Amino acid sequence: MDDITIKKWDNVQSLDSKTDWYRYYLEYNSAIENIIEQSDKSQTTVLGIPLLFLIRNSLELAFKYNLIELEKISKSKAIIDYSGRSAHVLSKLHNEYERQVKLIMNSKFATIEFEKDFKSRNNELKDFTVMFDKLDNWSYSFRYPVQNDGITKSFLKDEKINMAEIIPVYIKTQIILKYTIDVLKDDGNFN
């Protein structure tokens, strides 16, 4: 690595100003976009696992951010674990996200168009979440080559993944994750 490359990173960042769920999510999202856009085909085999980790972690951050904001609108405490294994289960976070949104849609009488759009986007998000839970249920497999026993491999011999199938779905799911709060605050989506 040359001095010019290192120099572009020469700036002091205030880390405490970044301790916000949405900020973390956006920074992970930005890193993912940069890796996708800046990498060439020769790098894809060595960037696959780190990219999957970033995508998985960004999903968790997005769910937690949304849940914290959704409970303010729904007036119903979101069920979020911040420690232990269950804190990282994406399907559990998605179920609570879905519950919170439905509470808001029912209490504010969502328009049919809004409900239909949410259902479609949410189904894509749910499928994507389920796939990641199968690959890495407790946010462990993309971080370490073995399970927490130190012996068992994180992935079976026949497990394969094509990043060209993952990336477009990830990009599509970002719409619902980034804009749920804004859409639910817009009175034009309710009767």
C-alpha positions in Angstrom: 0.0 0.0 0.0 1.5 3.4 -1.0 1.6 6.6 1.0 -1.0 8.3 -1.3 -3.6 5.6 -0.4 -2.8 5.9 3.3 -2.9 9.8 3.1 -6.5 9.8 1.9 -7.4 8.2 5.2 -5.5 10.8 7.3 -8.3 12.5 9.2 -9.4 12.3 12.8 -12.9 11.1 13.3 -14.9 11.8 16.4 -16.3 8.3 17.2 -18.8 9.4 19.9 -20.7 11.5 17.3 -21.3 8.3 15.3 -23.0 6.4 18.2 -26.5 6.4 16.6 -28.2 3.4 15.1 -29.1 5.1 11.8 -25.6 6.5 11.5 -24.0 3.0 12.0 -26.4 1.5 9.5 -25.7 4.2 6.9 -21.9 3.8 7.3 -22.2 0.0 6.9 -24.4 0.6 3.9 -21.9 3.0 2.4 -19.0 0.6 2.9 -21.1 -2.1 1.2 -21.8 0.1 -1.8 -18.2 1.1 -2.1 -17.0 -2.5 -2.1 -19.6 -3.5 -4.7 -18.8 -0.5 -6.9 -15.0 -0.3 -6.5 -14.2 -4.0 -6.7 -13.3 -5.9 -9.9 -14.1 -9.5 -10.7 -10.7 -10.7 -9.5 -11.5 -9.5 -6.0 -14.9 -11.0 -5.6 -13.7 -14.4 -4.3 -11.7 -12.8 -1.5 -14.3 -10.1 -0.6 -17.3 -12.5 -0.5 -17.3 -13.4 3.2 -16.4 -9.8 4.4 -19.2 -8.4 2.2 -21.7 -11.0 3.5 -20.8 -10.0 7.0 -21.3 -6.3 6.2 -24.6 -7.0 4.6 -25.8 -9.2 7.4 -24.7 -6.7 10.1 -26.3 -3.8 8.2 -29.6 -5.7 8.2 -29.4 -6.1 11.9 -28.6 -2.4 12.4 -31.4 -1.3 10.1 -33.9 -3.5 12.0 -32.8 -2.2 15.3 -32.9 1.4 14.2 -36.3 1.0 12.7 -37.7 -0.7 15.8 -36.5 2.1 18.0 -38.2 4.7 15.8 -41.3 2.6 15.2 -42.1 2.2 18.9 -42.2 6.0 19.1 -45.0 6.1 16.5 -46.9 2.9 17.6 -46.6 3.7 21.3 -45.9 0.0 21.8 -42.6 -1.0 23.2 -40.5 -2.9 20.7 -39.1 -6.2 21.7 -35.4 -5.9 21.1 -32.6 -8.0 22.7 -29.2 -6.2 22.8 -27.2 -9.1 24.3 -27.1 -12.9 24.0 -27.6 -15.1 21.0 -31.2 -14.0 20.3 -30.0 -10.3 19.9 -28.7 -11.3 16.5 -31.5 -13.4 15.0 -32.7 -11.5 12.0 -36.0 -13.3 11.7 -36.9 -12.3 15.2 -36.0 -8.7 14.5 -38.0 -8.8 11.3 -41.1 -10.3 13.1 -41.0 -7.4 15.5 -40.5 -4.9 12.7 -43.5 -6.3 10.9 -45.6 -6.3 14.1 -44.7 -2.6 14.8 -45.6 -1.5 11.2 -48.9 -3.4 11.3 -49.8 -1.7 14.6 -49.2 1.7 13.0 -51.0 0.8 9.8 -54.1 -0.4 11.7 -54.2 2.5 14.1 -53.8 5.1 11.4 -55.9 3.4 8.7 -53.4 2.8 5.9 -54.5 3.2 2.3 -54.9 0.1 0.3 -52.1 1.2 -2.0 -49.7 1.7 0.9 -50.6 -1.7 2.4 -50.1 -3.4 -0.9 -46.7 -1.8 -1.5 -45.6 -2.5 2.0 -46.7 -6.2 1.7 -44.7 -6.6 -1.5 -41.5 -5.0 -0.2 -41.8 -6.7 3.1 -42.1 -10.1 1.5 -38.8 -9.5 -0.3 -37.2 -8.4 2.9 -38.6 -11.4 4.8 -37.2 -13.8 2.2 -33.8 -12.1 2.3 -33.8 -12.2 6.1 -34.7 -15.9 6.2 -31.9 -16.7 3.8 -29.4 -14.8 6.0 -30.7 -16.5 9.1 -30.1 -19.9 7.4 -26.5 -18.9 6.5 -25.6 -17.1 9.7 -28.3 -17.2 12.4 -26.3 -15.7 15.3 -24.0 -13.4 13.4 -21.1 -15.9 13.8 -20.5 -17.7 10.5 -19.3 -14.6 8.5 -17.0 -13.5 11.3 -15.3 -16.8 12.1 -14.3 -19.9 10.0 -15.5 -22.2 12.8 -18.5 -22.3 15.2 -18.1 -21.4 18.8 -16.8 -24.8 19.7 -13.6 -23.9 17.8 -13.8 -27.0 15.7 -17.0 -27.3 13.6 -16.7 -25.4 10.3 -19.1 -22.5 9.8 -20.2 -23.8 6.5 -20.8 -27.3 5.1 -18.9 -28.6 2.2 -21.8 -28.2 -0.3 -22.8 -24.7 0.8 -22.4 -22.2 -2.0 -23.5 -18.7 -2.7 -23.5 -16.4 -5.7 -23.0 -12.8 -4.8 -24.5 -11.7 -8.1 -27.8 -13.1 -6.8 -27.4 -11.5 -3.3 -26.4 -8.0 -4.3 -29.5 -7.0 -6.3 -31.8 -8.3 -3.5 -29.8 -6.4 -0.9 -30.1 -3.2 -2.9 -33.9 -3.7 -3.3 -34.4 -4.3 0.4 -32.7 -1.0 1.3 -35.7 1.0 0.1 -38.0 -0.4 2.8 -35.3 -0.3 5.5 -34.2 3.3 4.8 -37.6 4.8 4.3 -40.1 3.0 6.5 -40.1 5.7 9.2 -40.5 8.6 6.6 -43.4 6.8 4.9 -45.2 6.0 8.2 -44.9 9.7 9.2 -46.5 10.8 5.9 -50.2 11.3 6.5 -50.8 10.9 2.7 -50.4 7.1 3.2 -53.4 7.0 5.6 -57.2 7.6 5.3 
